[in-house]
Amino acid sequence: MNEKNEKQKNNKVEEPAVEYEVQKPKFKGIDPDTFDFDAEFAKGLTPEQAKEESIRRIREWWGK
């Protein structure tokens, strides 16, 4: 009877202990290291100019 109990215990399958490498996600958007918000705010663009500038920057960023 002890042999039966040992066989039942040995039939269990266990997950191996694996540590996965954590990757830092790539930053998308405005890079705070290279973009100076105070300088951009000081420019004081009109809404039309701001729209034009944002479209230009988006197209430049996408490589169009």
N, C-alpha and C positions, 0 to 999 in steps of 0.2 A: 503494500500500500504506500509506503514511503516513496517508492520509485514512481508511482503514478503522480503523486503530488509534485515531485521534482520535475517531471516531464511537463506538467501543466505550467509550472513557474517558468520554465525555459522557453516556452512557446511565445512569450510576450515580445513584441517588437517595440523598441524604444527609438525615439528620434535622437540622432547624434547632436551633441552640443556644438553648434556652429555660431561663430560671431561674424556678422556681416559688416563689411566696411561701410561706414557712414560717409556720404558725399555731401559737401556743402552745396546747396542749390545755387545755380548761377543767378546773379542779380539782374533783373530786368527793369528797365525804366531809367529814371534820372539817377546818375551816380552822384551821391552827395559829396564825394571827395573832389570831384572836378567841376561841379556846378555850384556857383555862388548865388544863392537865392537873394541875398541882400543887394548885390550888384544888379541883378535882373529887375528887382522891384524898384530900384532907384532910377532905372531907365524911364519908367512911367509911360509905357506904350498905350496908345489908344486901343479900344477893343478891336478895331479893324486891323491895326498894325500887329496886335497880339495874335489874332487869328492867322494872319499872313505868316508871321514868324513861326508859329506852332506848326503850320502846314509845311513850311520849308524844313524845319527841324525833323519832323516825322518822315518826310520824303528822303532827307539826307540819311536818317538812321536806317531806313529800310533799303537804302541804296538805289533809289530810283533816279 
